[in-house]
Amino acid sequence: MIFKAIKVFSIPFFTSMGVVIGGTLIGALSSIFTSDSPIKVINMILKDIRLWAILIGLGGSFSAIRGFEIGLKGEFTQLIKQGLIILGAFLGSYAGFKIISFIVGDLK
């Protein structure tokens, strides 16, 4: 039971965290073409990519909403599963944000 919960939580967590970390670092390569500071570009991308990372971690917003609907009809395990998916996506996005913020320095 606990291993299944960890699996449900970890997939959106690491997906969201990977989107934030990978997106900001690969997006920082655009500083080569724009002659801006890479730190400035990373901070600009980091502010905007968190929402997209959450949505990608959820795997589509309609399936999460449908899961809540099914859970409210009596299948509480489905409700808990969707809660873990959403929590994992949010925490993964936040963890990626904090990792990049730590590497680059605090956002200004």
C-alpha positions as CSV (number, residue, x, y, z in Angstrom):
1,M,0.0,0.0,0.0
2,I,2.7,2.5,1.0
3,F,4.8,1.6,-2.1
4,K,1.9,2.3,-4.3
5,A,1.4,5.7,-2.7
6,I,5.0,6.5,-3.1
7,K,4.8,5.5,-6.8
8,V,1.7,7.7,-7.3
9,F,3.4,10.6,-5.5
10,S,6.9,10.3,-7.0
11,I,6.0,10.3,-10.7
12,P,4.4,13.8,-10.8
13,F,7.0,15.0,-8.3
14,F,10.0,14.2,-10.3
15,T,8.3,15.1,-13.6
16,S,7.5,18.6,-12.3
17,M,10.9,19.1,-10.8
18,G,12.6,17.9,-14.0
19,V,10.6,20.4,-16.1
20,V,11.6,23.3,-13.8
21,I,15.3,22.4,-13.7
22,G,15.7,21.3,-17.3
23,G,13.5,24.1,-18.7
24,T,15.5,26.8,-16.9
25,L,18.9,25.4,-17.6
26,I,18.2,24.7,-21.3
27,G,16.3,28.0,-21.6
28,A,19.3,29.8,-20.2
29,L,21.1,28.9,-23.4
30,S,19.1,31.6,-25.1
31,S,21.3,34.1,-23.3
32,I,23.9,33.2,-26.0
33,F,21.7,34.7,-28.7
34,T,20.3,37.6,-26.7
35,S,23.5,38.8,-25.1
36,D,21.8,39.0,-21.7
37,S,23.2,37.6,-18.5
38,P,22.4,33.9,-18.0
39,I,21.4,34.6,-14.4
40,K,18.8,37.2,-15.6
41,V,17.4,34.8,-18.2
42,I,17.2,31.9,-15.6
43,N,15.4,34.2,-13.2
44,M,12.9,35.3,-15.9
45,I,12.2,31.7,-17.0
46,L,12.0,30.4,-13.5
47,K,9.2,32.7,-12.6
48,D,7.1,31.6,-15.5
49,I,7.8,27.9,-15.8
50,R,6.5,26.8,-12.4
51,L,2.8,26.7,-13.5
52,W,3.7,24.8,-16.6
53,A,5.6,22.3,-14.6
54,I,2.6,21.7,-12.3
55,L,0.3,21.2,-15.3
56,I,2.7,18.7,-16.9
57,G,3.1,16.9,-13.6
58,L,-0.6,16.5,-13.4
59,G,-0.7,15.0,-16.8
60,G,-3.6,17.1,-18.0
61,S,-6.0,19.0,-15.8
62,F,-9.1,17.2,-17.0
63,S,-8.0,13.8,-15.7
64,A,-7.3,15.2,-12.3
65,I,-10.7,16.9,-12.1
66,R,-12.4,13.7,-13.3
67,G,-10.5,11.8,-10.6
68,F,-11.9,14.1,-8.0
69,E,-15.4,13.7,-9.4
70,I,-15.1,9.9,-9.2
71,G,-13.7,10.2,-5.7
72,L,-16.6,12.3,-4.5
73,K,-19.0,9.7,-5.8
74,G,-17.7,7.2,-3.2
75,E,-14.4,5.9,-4.4
76,F,-12.2,7.5,-1.7
77,T,-9.1,5.7,-2.8
78,Q,-9.3,7.5,-6.2
79,L,-9.7,10.8,-4.3
80,I,-6.6,10.1,-2.2
81,K,-4.7,9.1,-5.4
82,Q,-5.6,12.3,-7.1
83,G,-4.6,14.3,-4.0
84,L,-1.2,12.6,-4.0
85,I,-0.8,13.4,-7.7
86,I,-1.6,17.1,-7.2
87,L,0.6,17.3,-4.1
88,G,3.4,15.6,-5.9
89,A,3.2,18.0,-8.8
90,F,3.1,21.1,-6.6
91,L,6.0,20.0,-4.3
92,G,8.1,18.9,-7.3
93,S,7.7,22.3,-8.9
94,Y,8.5,24.0,-5.7
95,A,11.6,21.7,-5.1
96,G,12.9,22.5,-8.6
97,F,12.3,26.2,-8.0
98,K,14.3,26.1,-4.7
99,I,17.1,24.0,-6.3
100,I,17.6,26.5,-9.1
101,S,17.2,29.5,-6.8
102,F,19.9,28.0,-4.5
103,I,22.3,27.4,-7.4
104,V,21.7,30.8,-9.0
105,G,21.0,32.9,-6.0
106,D,17.7,34.3,-4.6
107,L,15.3,35.9,-7.0
108,K,15.2,39.6,-7.1
